Amino acid sequence: MHRSMWTYAWDLLDLGYDSVLGELRGRAGLTSISLASSYHAGRFLQPRSPKRKAYFPEDGTIYFRPTASRWEGLAIQPKVADLIADGGDVLGELVRRRDAGGLSVCCWTVCLHNTRLGMLHPGAVTRNAFGDPNYYNLCPSNPDARAYVARLVADLTHS
């Protein structure tokens, strides 16, 4: 049976891979870890973190290292979260540990809910009945937004 828990890169970096993965497998009996690979802003309480008790992630960033050549020529480009740029490739480390007998790895990915990209590309967002832009929401009928999502998923599944 597949049993997984949604996790965030900042938790793994703050608490340590061995600690988190050991608890997920040993204490919780899970078979997989599901990493947020693309996410929006928020406020996350972290009572167990030795570094901070609340975390405010960058809005609309990705939490893996993309393959640059896959993104050439696209109007909408991802931004790697500073946490990953500075702290390391969390997804890559989870995959390495999986290949060495660790937990399976899944990604949960927020694709179109992205205020940062909506503000940068207002022509690619949904609009309300009065024509006002919903900057938080890329529109799936927009070709640039569709290309972004397709490339995001392709990059994740071919890394």
C-alpha positions in Angstrom: 0.0 0.0 0.0 1.2 3.5 -0.9 1.3 5.7 2.2 2.8 9.2 1.9 2.9 12.6 3.6 3.0 16.0 2.0 6.3 17.8 2.9 8.1 21.0 2.2 11.7 21.6 1.3 12.2 24.0 4.2 11.2 21.2 6.7 13.7 18.8 5.3 16.5 21.4 5.3 15.6 22.6 8.8 15.1 19.3 10.5 17.5 17.2 8.4 16.9 14.4 5.9 17.8 11.6 8.3 15.4 12.9 11.0 12.5 13.5 8.7 12.8 10.4 6.6 13.5 8.2 9.6 10.3 9.4 11.3 8.2 9.1 8.1 9.3 5.5 7.6 9.9 4.2 11.2 7.5 6.1 13.3 4.6 6.8 10.8 5.1 3.6 8.7 5.0 5.5 5.4 6.4 4.2 2.1 6.7 7.5 0.3 7.4 11.2 0.7 5.5 13.8 -1.3 7.5 17.0 -1.8 6.0 20.3 -2.7 7.8 21.0 -6.0 6.1 24.3 -6.9 4.2 26.4 -4.3 2.6 29.8 -3.5 3.1 32.1 -0.6 1.8 31.4 2.9 2.8 31.2 6.5 3.8 27.9 7.9 4.2 27.2 11.6 7.3 25.1 12.4 7.2 24.2 16.1 9.9 21.6 15.7 12.3 23.6 13.6 15.6 24.5 15.3 15.9 27.5 12.9 12.6 29.3 13.0 9.1 28.9 14.3 7.3 30.3 11.3 8.4 30.2 7.6 7.1 32.5 4.9 8.0 31.0 1.5 8.6 33.1 -1.6 5.5 33.3 -3.7 5.3 31.2 -6.9 8.6 29.5 -6.9 9.8 26.0 -7.6 11.6 23.7 -5.2 13.8 21.7 -7.6 16.6 22.5 -10.0 15.1 22.7 -13.5 16.9 21.7 -16.7 17.6 25.1 -18.3 17.5 23.7 -21.9 13.9 22.6 -21.4 12.8 26.2 -20.7 14.5 27.9 -23.7 12.1 30.1 -25.7 9.2 30.0 -23.2 7.6 33.3 -22.3 6.8 32.2 -18.7 9.9 31.0 -16.8 10.1 29.4 -13.3 12.0 30.9 -10.4 14.0 28.5 -8.2 13.3 29.4 -4.6 16.2 31.0 -2.9 16.0 28.2 -0.3 16.9 25.7 -3.0 19.4 27.9 -4.7 21.2 28.5 -1.4 20.4 25.3 0.5 20.7 22.5 -2.0 18.7 20.3 -4.3 16.1 18.7 -2.0 14.4 16.7 -4.7 17.7 15.5 -6.1 18.7 14.4 -2.6 15.4 12.6 -2.0 15.8 10.8 -5.4 19.4 9.7 -4.5 18.1 8.3 -1.2 15.2 6.6 -2.9 17.7 4.9 -5.3 19.7 3.7 -2.3 16.6 2.0 -0.8 14.9 4.9 0.8 11.3 6.1 0.6 9.6 6.5 -2.8 9.4 10.1 -4.0 6.3 11.9 -5.3 5.9 15.6 -6.1 2.8 17.6 -5.5 2.8 20.7 -7.8 0.8 23.9 -7.7 0.7 24.8 -11.4 -1.6 27.7 -12.1 -2.0 29.4 -8.7 0.9 31.8 -8.9 0.7 35.5 -8.1 4.4 36.1 -8.9 4.0 34.9 -12.4 0.5 36.5 -12.8 2.0 39.9 -11.9 4.8 39.4 -14.4 2.4 38.1 -17.1 -0.9 39.8 -16.7 -2.0 38.8 -20.2 -1.8 35.1 -19.1 -4.2 35.3 -16.1 -7.9 34.6 -15.6 -10.3 37.5 -15.5 -13.5 38.1 -13.6 -16.9 38.9 -15.2 -15.9 42.6 -15.4 -12.5 42.0 -17.1 -10.4 42.6 -14.0 -7.3 40.4 -13.8 -7.0 37.6 -11.2 -3.2 38.0 -10.8 -3.1 34.9 -8.5 -4.3 32.6 -11.3 -2.7 31.8 -14.6 -5.3 30.9 -17.2 -5.2 27.4 -18.6 -6.6 28.6 -21.9 -3.6 30.9 -22.4 -1.0 29.2 -24.6 1.9 30.7 -22.5 0.4 29.4 -19.3 -0.3 26.0 -20.8 3.3 25.8 -22.1 4.6 26.7 -18.6 2.6 23.9 -16.9 3.5 21.3 -19.6 7.2 22.2 -19.2 7.0 22.2 -15.4 5.5 18.7 -15.4 7.9 17.4 -18.1 10.9 18.8 -16.2 9.8 17.1 -13.0 9.1 13.8 -14.6 12.3 13.6 -16.6 14.8 14.9 -14.0 
